[in-house]
Amino acid sequence: EAPRKEAAPAAAEEEEEPVVEKPKKVNPLDLLPPSKLVLDAWKREYSNNKDTRNGATKWLWENFDKEGYTMWFCKYKYNEELTKVFMTSNLVRGWFQRMEGCRKYAFGVGLTLGTETSHEIHAFWIFRGTGDKLPECVTDVEDTHLMDWRLADMEKEKDLIADFLCWD
């Protein structure tokens, strides 16, 4: 029997270049000084308190940090196109899913208001950061441009904020 020839080493066995991982993008909101408002504590209070208006909302006023957070209202720009509740619900659900990357820095309540065939999307948000610009993690969400946004005036709009939190 003839001796077997060993296969020639594959040329592909050359040294592979190490995979260089790109550094993770730092969210500017992570660089802000600590806030007295612990957003997760607020979310727990809101979720677990059976009396939203007199319990959770009161907790928010006592713990809100104007130096670390802003409050916003928004309204869907194309409300006149909303004629089917299930389609509107899907729109809102998708929007909130796409906001997932902001969860660490945000709390939001989205409401569909109106009748079966004529309704509107309105929302109230609390975002980490200050100033009159939405945080980058919010503006990166494709749905953001479909909303008209405005800063809430916490002192003048406490009742309206409470109404949103209570889904009234």
C-alpha positions in Angstrom: 0.0 0.0 0.0 1.3 3.4 -0.9 2.0 5.9 1.9 -0.6 8.5 2.4 0.2 12.0 1.5 -0.7 14.5 4.2 -2.8 17.4 3.0 -0.9 20.6 2.6 -1.6 23.1 5.3 -4.4 25.4 4.3 -3.3 28.9 3.4 -6.2 30.1 5.5 -4.3 29.1 8.6 -2.6 32.5 8.5 -2.9 34.5 11.7 -6.4 36.0 12.0 -6.6 39.7 12.9 -8.0 40.1 16.4 -11.6 41.4 16.5 -11.6 44.9 17.8 -14.7 45.8 19.6 -15.9 49.3 19.2 -16.1 51.1 22.5 -19.7 51.3 23.7 -21.2 54.8 23.1 -21.5 56.6 26.4 -24.9 58.1 26.9 -24.5 61.8 28.0 -27.3 61.2 30.6 -25.0 58.8 32.4 -22.5 61.6 33.0 -25.0 63.8 34.8 -24.6 64.3 38.5 -26.7 62.1 40.7 -30.3 63.1 41.2 -32.4 63.0 44.4 -35.2 61.4 42.2 -34.5 57.7 41.8 -36.6 57.0 38.6 -37.0 53.3 39.4 -38.4 54.2 42.9 -40.9 56.5 41.1 -41.9 53.7 38.7 -42.4 51.3 41.6 -44.5 53.9 43.5 -46.6 54.6 40.5 -47.2 50.9 39.7 -47.9 49.8 43.2 -49.8 52.7 44.8 -53.6 52.1 44.4 -54.3 55.8 44.9 -52.5 57.5 42.0 -53.8 61.0 42.6 -53.3 61.3 46.3 -50.5 58.7 46.8 -48.2 58.3 43.8 -48.7 61.8 42.5 -48.0 63.3 45.9 -44.9 61.2 46.1 -43.7 62.6 42.7 -44.2 66.2 43.9 -42.2 65.5 47.0 -39.3 63.7 45.2 -39.1 65.4 41.8 -35.7 66.9 41.0 -35.9 69.9 38.6 -32.1 69.9 38.5 -32.0 66.3 37.2 -35.2 65.8 35.2 -37.7 67.5 32.9 -41.4 66.9 32.2 -42.8 66.9 28.7 -46.2 66.6 27.0 -46.6 65.5 23.4 -49.4 65.0 21.0 -49.4 63.0 17.8 -49.3 65.3 14.7 -51.6 63.2 12.6 -54.5 62.6 15.0 -57.1 63.2 12.2 -55.9 60.0 10.6 -56.7 57.8 13.6 -60.0 56.2 12.9 -59.6 52.6 14.3 -58.9 52.0 17.9 -56.9 48.8 17.3 -54.7 50.5 14.8 -54.1 53.4 17.2 -53.3 50.9 20.0 -50.8 49.2 17.8 -49.2 52.6 16.9 -48.8 53.5 20.6 -47.5 50.0 21.5 -44.9 50.1 18.8 -43.9 53.6 19.8 -43.3 52.5 23.4 -41.4 49.4 22.2 -39.1 51.6 20.2 -38.6 53.8 23.3 -37.2 50.8 25.1 -33.6 52.2 24.8 -34.7 55.2 26.9 -36.3 53.1 29.8 -33.4 53.8 32.1 -33.8 57.6 31.6 -37.6 57.9 31.1 -41.1 57.4 32.4 -44.1 57.8 30.1 -47.9 57.6 30.1 -49.5 57.5 26.7 -53.3 58.0 26.3 -55.7 57.5 23.5 -58.5 60.0 24.0 -61.8 60.4 22.1 -64.4 58.2 20.6 -64.4 54.9 18.7 -63.9 56.6 15.3 -62.3 59.9 16.3 -59.5 59.9 18.8 -56.1 61.4 19.6 -52.8 60.2 21.1 -51.4 62.4 23.9 -48.6 61.5 26.3 -46.8 62.8 29.4 -43.1 62.0 29.9 -40.4 62.5 32.5 -36.9 62.5 31.1 -33.5 62.6 32.7 -31.7 65.8 31.9 -32.6 69.5 31.9 -33.0 72.2 29.3 -35.5 72.6 26.5 -34.2 69.9 24.2 -35.3 66.2 24.3 -32.5 63.8 25.3 -30.7 62.2 22.4 -31.9 58.7 23.3 -35.4 60.1 22.7 -34.7 62.0 19.4 -33.0 58.8 18.1 -36.4 57.0 18.2 -38.0 57.3 14.8 -41.5 58.1 16.2 -40.3 61.2 18.0 -40.7 63.4 14.9 -44.4 62.3 14.7 -45.1 64.1 17.9 -45.4 67.8 18.8 -43.4 68.2 22.0 -43.5 70.9 24.7 -42.0 71.2 28.1 -44.4 70.9 31.0 -44.6 73.6 33.6 -44.7 71.6 36.7 -45.9 74.5 38.9 -48.7 75.6 36.6 -49.7 72.2 35.3 -49.8 70.0 38.4 -53.5 69.2 37.8 -53.0 68.3 34.2 -50.0 66.1 35.0 -52.0 64.4 37.7 -54.8 63.8 35.2 -52.4 62.1 32.8 -51.0 60.0 35.6 -54.5 59.0 36.6 -55.5 58.4 33.0 -58.3 61.0 33.3 
